[in-house]
């Protein structure tokens, strides 16, 4: 095992050296996938880590063993490049998209259920791009313009999001973001724009009693508290105690004291909570197909049979937690997945079985992954 690990690391170092000499982004992606396949490596991160340090191979470039390994790997790369160019000639849409974007075929098939061929291809391409770093301004402590000025003083470039959302900024040229004073002082938190939209759509108000039933690590929970001006109460649940601690830690850094965390399973009904809350956020567990660009391992960890398993959990959470909502209250059901089975199908089945709830279809948002946003499904459900 030690020898295998050393050999793998060695190959990755030489790969970094070779990739450092090409600007072909399509080739980068294809190489990553094929090298992973050849070496049985399960993550991008080992490869990416070595892209920042080419010195190992360069120090041993004259060594005959390393020279041969280099030549062998380079030959493999050239062959893979030729194979990659052939992929674009494949006539079957699903197979072509799968191979040219390194997306498992079953995911492409699922996406085809609710999107056309061009949309699916774009979704898969966008799942390979480098995500932007987006932050949410903590308006309890600072306003957006003041934060922009402070970050500029540190030579950090800020720009507005495409939709010019009030509380969000995109950062450029930033490293070790969690080490800067503005982060430590709670002036902002790191959050994807789409994740923030779930909270904006729920629209919690000061003084309300709100439930976040799947809260960890607390990004959405703390955003609700900020919109509520730290007035009212939020119950934040997670099934694991160590994850509720993450919520508490985030709240403390941001200066929020209206969040009460509980270790609780949202899929199990609790009669004592019936009709207790004004509003409920259900950002339920999901397959995460909308955040592959942040977590590429998802492509290889998830399997088609996972859909049935996860949707059963999602249905239980929605059915149980809906009973905790007061009359005239609202629920936001959301996932960072973009598969119809996890989203529209779950909501439609719930509405069919519970006539006292309804939606306004024009308010439902299907956000497809792009450079600024993760893929998300957000649906606002009303109780009569």
Phi, psi and omega in degrees: 000320179295316179297320179297316180298318180295318180295318179299314179298321180297313179300318182296322179297315181290326176299316179302319181297315181293313183296334178295349182256008180229145176254010184282099185295324178297320179293322177307307184299313181296320179297316180304313183293317183287324177293320176302317181295316181296320186264000182057039177265134191266347184230158172288330197298324178298317180294312183298324181299323182279346178294342181266001182213097183263001192294329185302305183294320183299330179288339185241020189297332183275348181294131184300319181298314181293324179297317180295316179298320178300311182298319179297316181292321179297321177297319177299317180298316180298320179295318180295324178297317178297319178298319183298318179296328178291333182300327183291347180269356180293131185280325180291122186301314184296314181294319180297313180297317181301313186281326182279343180244005181055045178247129179307141186301322183294328177291317177301317179299318179294319180294329179294342181292333184229008179220154177277175187300318181293320179296317180296318179299319180292320176302314182292322176296316182293339179285353179256354184277160178285125182288150175284155173268114179245143179234157177247125180288132176274096185289354173287338185241335188200154174263168188298315183296320178298319179294319178302314181297318180296318180290325178297324178298337178262015179062030175260122183280130178241145172214157180289155174286164182302322180271002180051054180287139189307314192257007188242147176222153172256131180257140175241152176053052180239135176230149178049051187301327183283357180262352182278154186301321184298326176287312182299327180278358176080025179284340178204166173225156180275123180204139175290148182300316182298319178300320178294330181295332177300321181287317179301322181288322175295322175058058178292145185245155177306136177091350182280161174256116189236144176247130168247100191280343179225071201272326189298143007272003171112006180299312180286323179301312182290329177294320176301316180298322179294317178294331178276003180058031179059035179231130184116212179206140175236126169267127183241117184253151164206154183285341182243134182297319183297335178280329174294331178295328177296320178298314180299318180296317178296316181298318180297316180297325184272358178076035183251133181230018180257007181262127174246116181271148177218141172277108188206142179266112184292345181275355179253128185285140178235105185301330183292347182259007184303126177054042183267327193254146175286320183216151182223132173255124177240085174268083196284158173304143183207180181280346174073026183295338180279352183240026181299327181295336175269328184228074186299339178301335181307322183302325187259340180277325182280149179230157181304324182292346179292337182299312182296319181296313185288324181292331175296319177294315180300317180295319179297315181296314180296314181296314182291310185290334177299332180287347179273358185269136175289160173300142183069014177271176181226147174241142164249120174260124182218156172218156171263031174247164181228025178266135184302322182299328181274347190242269183303320183295320179295314181294315182297320177295319178298313181296324179296326183266352184224091189290344181280000179244151179208164176233164170249103189309327182292344179271345181288134183242127170251101181263118179272146184298137175216189186294329182265330189236148170280162174285133182212151169244129181226122183228124179267125184245129182256144172254134182292000000 
